[in-house]
């Protein structure tokens, strides 16, 4: 599915998650909990939440017990289970915690619309000059937790993903590519505003913003870097 809208992926306040769009709340989430999201519906939005739960709070290792605490990757409390339900997927325990993936629905009013990576990146790109360096983007990379990728030679890249619910996998949303610490390309699925770089489309879903001063060989290399992330 092509996603062109901008929408938040963080709770604005205390929010309740339901397993089904019209179902009862099963999980209470705290403010500023981050998650992945599908395109919002009229009232609710479907989310993909990565979390941890104490292994002892799982019934037969597959079902949340009522009252169980849910934590993020930094072991910070992010929610409480209101009614027993099954996570979409659970993994091998790590120490006393079990990693889980939770799917469910939140009301659109729960979304923090000040937390939009494409808008923050657009603000950076509109005020930066040509040949911008990596250090300019470090605060953005850290805030939205883009993951550094392993690349060859003088290339470096940072990736933000989004969910593909049908195939149950994560796919690229924003990929920043640097050459010798200079920004040379941004691959993206949703609208980003830019002033000093060229922009092209790649098929129906992905677009690329790039620095045209680089050679065709470099352009080919950065496209190969992106394709490896698919």
Kinemage of the C-alpha trace (Angstrom):
@kinemage 1
@onewidth
@group {chain A} dominant
@subgroup {mainchain}
@vectorlist {calphas} color= white
{ca unk a 1} P 0.000 0.000 0.000
{ca unk a 2} L 1.344 3.420 -0.907
{ca unk a 3} L 1.355 5.720 2.106
{ca unk a 4} L 1.472 9.424 1.329
{ca unk a 5} L -0.200 10.882 4.404
{ca unk a 6} L 1.768 12.132 7.354
{ca unk a 7} L 0.617 10.878 10.705
{ca unk a 8} L 2.057 10.522 14.168
{ca unk a 9} L 3.433 7.336 15.662
{ca unk a 10} L 3.436 8.234 19.332
{ca unk a 11} L 0.713 8.471 21.972
{ca unk a 12} L -0.287 12.016 22.911
{ca unk a 13} L -1.548 10.990 26.345
{ca unk a 14} L -2.996 7.988 28.169
{ca unk a 15} L -4.538 5.729 25.504
{ca unk a 16} L -6.330 2.380 25.359
{ca unk a 17} L -5.549 -0.248 22.744
{ca unk a 18} L -8.116 -2.788 21.535
{ca unk a 19} L -7.447 -6.019 19.637
{ca unk a 20} L -10.199 -5.265 17.098
{ca unk a 21} L -11.354 -1.955 15.667
{ca unk a 22} L -14.645 -2.168 17.588
{ca unk a 23} L -13.370 -4.307 20.458
{ca unk a 24} L -12.952 -3.667 24.179
{ca unk a 25} L -9.697 -2.090 25.456
{ca unk a 26} L -7.124 -4.710 26.421
{ca unk a 27} L -4.015 -2.564 26.981
{ca unk a 28} L -3.554 0.869 28.599
{ca unk a 29} L -0.617 2.849 27.138
{ca unk a 30} L 1.216 5.754 28.745
{ca unk a 31} L 1.987 9.077 26.990
{ca unk a 32} L 4.844 9.227 24.426
{ca unk a 33} L 4.817 5.506 23.637
{ca unk a 34} L 6.213 4.983 20.126
{ca unk a 35} L 4.931 2.427 17.630
{ca unk a 36} L 4.528 1.714 13.910
{ca unk a 37} L 1.277 2.610 12.201
{ca unk a 38} L -0.955 1.829 9.226
{ca unk a 39} L -2.938 4.599 7.512
{ca unk a 40} L -5.538 5.995 9.944
{ca unk a 41} L -9.212 5.138 9.598
{ca unk a 42} L -12.017 7.545 10.380
{ca unk a 43} L -12.004 6.805 14.118
{ca unk a 44} L -9.178 4.357 14.868
{ca unk a 45} L -5.743 3.509 13.541
{ca unk a 46} L -4.038 0.116 13.421
{ca unk a 47} L -0.636 -0.029 15.112
{ca unk a 48} L 2.330 -2.391 15.460
{ca unk a 49} L 3.987 -2.139 18.888
{ca unk a 50} L 7.312 -3.765 19.811
{ca unk a 51} L 7.569 -4.338 23.556
{ca unk a 52} L 8.808 -6.547 26.381
{ca unk a 53} L 6.913 -8.326 29.148
{ca unk a 54} L 8.134 -10.238 32.183
{ca unk a 55} L 8.121 -13.902 31.208
{ca unk a 56} L 6.296 -14.788 34.431
{ca unk a 57} L 3.415 -12.538 33.268
{ca unk a 58} L 2.748 -14.721 30.224
{ca unk a 59} L 0.285 -17.593 30.626
{ca unk a 60} L 1.845 -20.703 28.979
{ca unk a 61} L 4.276 -18.226 27.333
{ca unk a 62} L 1.613 -17.165 24.811
{ca unk a 63} L -0.967 -14.990 26.606
{ca unk a 64} L -0.701 -11.820 28.670
{ca unk a 65} L -1.995 -12.074 32.207
{ca unk a 66} L -4.319 -9.292 33.352
{ca unk a 67} L -2.346 -6.541 35.111
{ca unk a 68} L 0.943 -7.425 33.378
{ca unk a 69} L 3.353 -4.529 32.799
{ca unk a 70} L 4.647 -3.791 29.279
{ca unk a 71} L 8.093 -2.235 28.710
{ca unk a 72} L 10.017 -0.680 25.796
{ca unk a 73} L 13.495 -1.733 24.612
{ca unk a 74} L 15.050 0.483 27.303
{ca unk a 75} L 13.073 -1.403 29.978
{ca unk a 76} L 10.900 1.658 30.610
{ca unk a 77} L 7.274 1.040 31.591
{ca unk a 78} L 4.918 1.902 28.708
{ca unk a 79} L 1.639 0.205 29.613
{ca unk a 80} L -0.517 -2.221 31.597
{ca unk a 81} L -2.620 -5.141 30.386
{ca unk a 82} L -6.323 -4.569 31.147
{ca unk a 83} L -7.644 -7.928 29.931
{ca unk a 84} L -5.794 -11.131 28.944
{ca unk a 85} L -4.952 -11.336 25.225
{ca unk a 86} L -2.359 -12.864 22.925
{ca unk a 87} L 0.474 -10.853 21.347
{ca unk a 88} L 0.775 -11.181 17.579
{ca unk a 89} L 4.198 -12.750 18.073
{ca unk a 90} L 6.552 -13.574 20.929
{ca unk a 91} L 10.237 -14.481 20.867
{ca unk a 92} L 12.795 -16.282 23.001
{ca unk a 93} L 13.083 -14.745 26.490
{ca unk a 94} L 15.996 -12.420 27.243
{ca unk a 95} L 16.883 -12.776 30.918
{ca unk a 96} L 13.531 -12.386 32.699
{ca unk a 97} L 11.795 -10.559 29.815
{ca unk a 98} L 10.144 -11.845 26.634
{ca unk a 99} L 10.149 -9.661 23.471
{ca unk a 100} L 6.690 -9.407 21.865
{ca unk a 101} L 4.970 -7.751 18.919
{ca unk a 102} L 1.476 -6.414 19.598
{ca unk a 103} L -1.074 -5.453 16.953
{ca unk a 104} L -4.133 -3.440 17.850
{ca unk a 105} L -6.170 -0.278 17.383
{ca unk a 106} L -5.937 3.204 18.913
{ca unk a 107} L -8.287 6.149 18.484
{ca unk a 108} L -6.942 8.790 16.091
{ca unk a 109} L -7.322 11.366 18.859
{ca unk a 110} L -4.569 9.517 20.763
{ca unk a 111} L -1.903 10.369 18.166
{ca unk a 112} L 0.721 13.023 18.959
{ca unk a 113} L 0.680 15.097 15.766
{ca unk a 114} L 3.806 17.024 16.792
{ca unk a 115} L 5.886 13.856 16.323
{ca unk a 116} L 6.285 13.491 12.546
{ca unk a 117} L 9.694 12.440 11.127
{ca unk a 118} L 8.972 13.675 7.596
{ca unk a 119} L 8.064 17.154 8.846
{ca unk a 120} L 11.207 17.389 10.996
{ca unk a 121} L 13.382 16.192 8.120
{ca unk a 122} L 11.717 18.690 5.768
{ca unk a 123} L 12.539 21.551 8.148
{ca unk a 124} L 16.187 20.484 8.123
{ca unk a 125} L 16.377 20.144 4.343
{ca unk a 126} L 14.697 23.485 3.678
{ca unk a 127} L 17.252 25.409 5.724
{ca unk a 128} L 20.414 23.462 4.851
{ca unk a 129} L 22.747 24.178 1.955
{ca unk a 130} L 24.311 21.908 -0.652
{ca unk a 131} L 26.688 19.140 0.396
{ca unk a 132} L 25.297 18.938 3.931
{ca unk a 133} L 27.291 16.821 6.389
{ca unk a 134} L 26.224 13.964 8.656
{ca unk a 135} L 26.526 15.971 11.878
{ca unk a 136} L 23.590 18.161 10.765
{ca unk a 137} L 21.304 15.134 10.808
{ca unk a 138} L 22.510 13.461 14.019
{ca unk a 139} L 19.798 15.053 16.251
{ca unk a 140} L 17.114 13.877 13.785
{ca unk a 141} L 18.636 10.388 13.580
{ca unk a 142} L 18.746 10.120 17.373
{ca unk a 143} L 15.260 11.526 17.992
{ca unk a 144} L 13.519 9.153 15.593
{ca unk a 145} L 15.951 6.291 16.238
{ca unk a 146} L 17.059 5.646 12.661
{ca unk a 147} L 19.237 2.532 12.754
{ca unk a 148} L 22.800 2.675 11.354
{ca unk a 149} L 23.315 0.127 8.578
{ca unk a 150} L 26.489 -1.758 7.656
{ca unk a 151} L 27.801 -0.463 4.318
{ca unk a 152} L 31.038 -0.883 2.370
{ca unk a 153} L 33.761 1.682 1.748
{ca unk a 154} L 33.016 5.336 2.477
{ca unk a 155} L 29.235 4.883 2.498
{ca unk a 156} L 27.034 5.111 5.595
{ca unk a 157} L 23.257 4.900 5.884
{ca unk a 158} L 20.523 5.243 8.517
{ca unk a 159} L 17.135 3.536 8.263
{ca unk a 160} L 13.631 4.174 9.624
{ca unk a 161} L 11.124 1.403 8.893
{ca unk a 162} L 7.361 1.061 8.609
{ca unk a 163} L 5.097 -2.022 8.818
{ca unk a 164} L 3.661 -3.991 5.929
{ca unk a 165} L 0.747 -5.592 7.783
{ca unk a 166} L -0.316 -8.043 5.069
{ca unk a 167} L 3.120 -9.639 4.762
{ca unk a 168} L 3.871 -9.105 8.474
{ca unk a 169} L 7.248 -7.481 7.869
{ca unk a 170} L 8.994 -4.145 8.224
{ca unk a 171} L 10.103 -2.221 5.140
{ca unk a 172} L 12.020 1.053 4.527
{ca unk a 173} L 10.250 4.347 5.246
{ca unk a 174} L 13.231 6.752 5.273
{ca unk a 175} L 16.799 5.843 4.314
{ca unk a 176} L 19.523 8.494 4.555
{ca unk a 177} L 22.661 7.664 2.537
{ca unk a 178} L 26.000 9.445 3.103
{ca unk a 179} L 29.284 9.315 1.175
{ca unk a 180} L 32.339 10.441 3.136
{ca unk a 181} L 29.879 11.882 5.690
{ca unk a 182} L 28.123 13.991 3.025
{ca unk a 183} L 24.397 13.483 2.348
{ca unk a 184} L 23.960 12.078 -1.155
{ca unk a 185} L 20.478 10.510 -1.120
{ca unk a 186} L 17.216 10.111 0.788
{ca unk a 187} L 14.825 7.306 -0.097
{ca unk a 188} L 11.307 7.879 1.238
{ca unk a 189} L 7.673 6.780 0.926
{ca unk a 190} L 5.892 9.850 2.277
{ca unk a 191} L 6.094 13.500 1.338
{ca unk a 192} L 9.345 15.348 2.167
{ca unk a 193} L 10.082 18.971 1.242
{ca unk a 194} L 13.538 19.872 -0.051
{ca unk a 195} L 15.246 22.860 -1.683
{ca unk a 196} L 18.806 22.063 -2.782
{ca unk a 197} L 18.541 18.492 -3.992
{ca unk a 198} L 17.026 16.803 -7.041
{ca unk a 199} L 14.129 14.377 -6.725
{ca unk a 200} L 12.944 11.395 -8.766
{ca unk a 201} L 10.396 8.615 -8.328
{ca unk a 202} L 11.273 4.925 -8.152
{ca unk a 203} L 8.197 2.957 -9.123
{ca unk a 204} L 4.876 3.504 -7.384
{ca unk a 205} L 5.971 3.597 -3.757
{ca unk a 206} L 9.494 4.895 -3.252
{ca unk a 207} L 10.937 8.292 -4.127
{ca unk a 208} L 14.574 9.378 -4.077
{ca unk a 209} L 16.073 12.782 -3.279
{ca unk a 210} L 19.702 12.961 -4.359
{ca unk a 211} L 22.657 15.266 -4.909
{ca unk a 212} L 23.190 15.545 -8.689
{ca unk a 213} L 26.859 16.513 -8.376
{ca unk a 214} L 27.748 12.854 -7.861
{ca unk a 215} L 28.647 10.528 -10.725
{ca unk a 216} L 26.371 7.949 -12.311
{ca unk a 217} L 28.474 5.265 -10.610
{ca unk a 218} L 27.759 6.814 -7.202
{ca unk a 219} L 24.040 7.024 -8.027
{ca unk a 220} L 24.090 3.350 -8.949
{ca unk a 221} L 25.833 2.511 -5.672
{ca unk a 222} L 23.295 4.382 -3.536
{ca unk a 223} L 20.387 2.681 -5.320
{ca unk a 224} L 22.024 -0.690 -4.638
{ca unk a 225} L 22.358 0.265 -0.968
{ca unk a 226} L 18.610 0.974 -0.868
{ca unk a 227} L 17.590 -2.212 -2.701
{ca unk a 228} L 19.428 -4.328 -0.135
{ca unk a 229} L 17.054 -2.970 2.506
{ca unk a 230} L 13.933 -4.275 0.729
